[in-house]
Amino acid sequence: MYFAVLLSSKFEGNVSDGYIRKGGSLGEKVLIDHATFDFGDKMRSYDIGLHAGVERELTERWQVNLTGQMGFVPIIPSSFKGVGYDLHNMFVTAGVSYRIW
């Protein structure tokens, strides 16, 4: 298990040549020529999740490893309606190591 605290956040981007539905998936279609968004201030300040990993020794000196993290808490609270689905922190790290002595 792990617990993480957000020190700073950045969640921004832009949209061009698209559309959004007003009032849900069957609502009125609103065309978007170009727009920018910044949800950095809407992000949750903590995360709780699972951290797991495996390591395999290939030879006496060479090892490979794979670790992953999956957050249980959505990064944006459900009270914010700007994103229609839950986003979670997910990280994967692959590594190779060589023992010198």
N, C-alpha and C positions, 0 to 999 in steps of 0.2 A: 504494500500500500504506500501511497505518497500523499502529501499535502503540499500545495503550492500557493504562493501569494503573488498577485500581480503587482509589479513595480511600475511599469509603464505600459501603455497600450496604443496600438495603431491598427485600425481596421478601416481602410478607405479604398476607394476605387472610382471607376467611372463607367458609364453606360453610353452607347451610341447606337443609332439605328435600331431601336427596340421599342417595346411597348410594355405596359403594365395594365392589369385588369383592376378597375375601380370596384371595390366591394366584394371581391372574391373571384374565383376562377371563371365564373360565368358572367361577370359584370362587364360594364362598358369598357371598351378598349381605348386606352389613352396612349397615343404615339409619343415616343421620346426621341428627339433628334440627338441631344447630348446632355448628360447630367453627371454630376459628381456626388459622392456620398462619403460621409465620415461617421462611423459608428463607434469610434474609439472610446468615447465617454459612456457608452452603453454596456461595455463589457463587464462581466462579473469580476470581482476582485480576488477570488480564490478558486481553487480546484482541488478535488479529491479524486484519486484514481488508483489504478493498478499498474505496477511496474514489474515486468518479468523479463527474464533473459536466459539464454542457454550458451554454453561454451563447449567447444569440441577440440580436443587435442589431436592434431593430425600426425605429428611426429613428436620426438622428444623436445624439439625447439619451436615448432609452429603450432599456433592455435587460431581458431576462428570463433567469433562470437556474434550473437544477434540479441539485441534487447529492444523492448517495446514498452510504450506507455499508452494507456487509454484513460482519459478523464471521464468520470461518471457524471459530472455536473456540466450542463450546457454552458458555453461561454457567454451567451447572451440570455438574460432573464426572459421568461415566457411573457412577462408583462409588456415587453417591447415587441411591437408587431411589424417592424421593418424587415425582418427576416422570417419567412414562413415555416421554418423547420429548425430543429435543434442542431447546433454545431458543437462538437466536442473536440478537445485537444487529443491529438494522436501523433506519436513520434515513434520512429523506428531507426535504430542505429545498427550498422553492420561493421565489424572490425576484424582485423588480422593482426596478430602479434607474433613477435619473434623473440625468444629467450636468448640473451647474449651469454650468460653463464649460469 
